[in-house]
Amino acid sequence: MNEIATLKKIIGFIREISGDDAYERYLAHWHEHHAEQEGEPQTRAAFFKAQQEQKWNGVKRCC
């Protein structure tokens, strides 16, 4: 394996564990499971906004 391929694998792994590739994973899932039933997938901005709202809305503490 050459250095560029190794570097791409490392970068891909870092993106995966950090969640940076979440939109790409969402698109792959959407095309595989929802493309025939629904119109269009969310835009990157709409996806990011929905993820932020899900993460930060509501009570997130124990006390």
C-alpha positions in Angstrom: 0.0 0.0 0.0 1.4 3.4 -0.9 1.6 6.4 1.5 -1.3 8.3 0.0 -3.7 5.3 0.3 -2.5 4.8 3.9 -3.0 8.5 4.7 -6.6 8.4 3.2 -7.4 5.4 5.4 -6.2 7.2 8.5 -8.1 10.3 7.7 -11.2 8.3 7.0 -10.9 6.5 10.3 -10.4 9.8 12.2 -13.5 11.2 10.4 -15.5 8.1 11.3 -14.6 8.1 15.0 -15.1 11.9 15.4 -18.5 11.9 13.7 -17.3 14.2 10.9 -18.6 11.8 8.3 -22.1 11.7 9.8 -23.8 13.4 6.8 -22.1 11.0 4.3 -23.3 8.0 6.4 -26.8 9.6 6.5 -26.9 9.9 2.7 -25.7 6.4 2.2 -28.4 5.1 4.6 -31.1 7.3 3.1 -30.3 6.2 -0.5 -30.3 2.5 0.6 -33.5 2.6 2.7 -35.6 5.6 2.0 -35.0 6.8 -1.6 -38.2 5.1 -3.0 -40.5 6.3 -0.2 -39.5 9.9 0.3 -38.7 12.8 -2.0 -35.2 14.2 -1.2 -32.7 13.7 1.6 -32.0 16.6 4.0 -29.5 19.2 2.9 -26.2 19.2 4.8 -27.3 22.4 6.7 -30.7 20.9 7.6 -29.0 17.7 8.8 -26.5 19.6 10.9 -29.3 21.7 12.4 -31.4 18.7 13.3 -28.4 17.0 14.9 -27.6 20.0 17.0 -31.3 20.4 18.1 -31.4 16.7 19.0 -28.2 17.0 21.0 -28.9 20.2 22.9 -32.7 20.4 23.3 -34.4 19.1 26.4 -33.1 18.4 29.9 -29.8 16.6 29.7 -28.9 16.5 33.4 -29.7 14.3 36.3 -30.7 16.9 38.9 
